[in-house]
Amino acid sequence: MVIAGTVTSICIDSGGRAAHERNYRVTILSDCISGRSNFEQDFYCEQIFPLYANVIGYQTLLQDMGVPLAEPHTPAAVSAG
């Protein structure tokens, strides 16, 4: 199960734990969740989630799935006219 959303310390944590308890392999996308503070976000991603989940960024997930990553978009120059 791949988890993204908000709030890190409540919804993400409880959803991830419930999935783990039901024998799902849990992946939490650290750059697709948000906490109420930077400290909370970092603490959960570094100390709590690794106890029961794989914590990765969304680009790593896409690479693991074999999805080609798009080149960064560069806006076209606008000509004065």
N, C-alpha and C positions, 0 to 999 in steps of 0.2 A: 504494500500500500504506500503510495506517495502522498505526503501531506504538505500542504501549503495553506496559508491563511493568517488569521490573527485571533486571538491574543496568545503569544508564545507561552506564557506561564499558566494559562487556563485551558483554552480550547485545544491548542496544539498539543500540549502535554497530556491532557486527559484523553484526547482522541488517539494519540500515539500509544499510550499505555494500554488502553482498551484493546486496540488492534494487536499489540504484542501479546497480551493475555489470551487472545483468541488464536494465537499461533500464526499471525500474519508476519511477514517480513516487512518491517517498517523502514521507510526512507523519509527523512524530513529535509526539505529544501531550505537550507539556512538563509538564502537570499530571497526567499519568497514567503517569509513569515515576518511578523513584527511584534515587538514587545512594547511594554509601557515605558521602557527606558533602555538605553544602550547597555547598561549594566545587566539588566534582566535578560536581554537578548543574548549577550555574550555568555553569561553564566549558564543559561539553559543549553545553548548550542555546544558549549565546551565541557560542561560538567554533568548535566542531567540526561540529555537526549542520547549521548553515546552509550549509556547504560542499557538501552533497549532498541536503539535505532541506528541506521546508517545516516550520518549527517553530511550532506553534500550540497553543492550549488546546482542551479538548474542547468548550466551548461555541461557539467559533468554528467548529469542524468541524460541529457540529449545525446552526448557522445557515447555513453554506455549503451544507449538504445540504437545507435547507428544512424541517428538523424544528422544530416549534414548541417553545419552551422553556416548561416548566411554571412556574407561579408558586411562589415559595418557600412551603414548608409551615409553617404556624403551628399548634403543638399547641392543641387545644381546651382551654378552661378546665375544670378539674375542680371540681365543686361539692361542698361538704361536706354530708354527709347522713347 
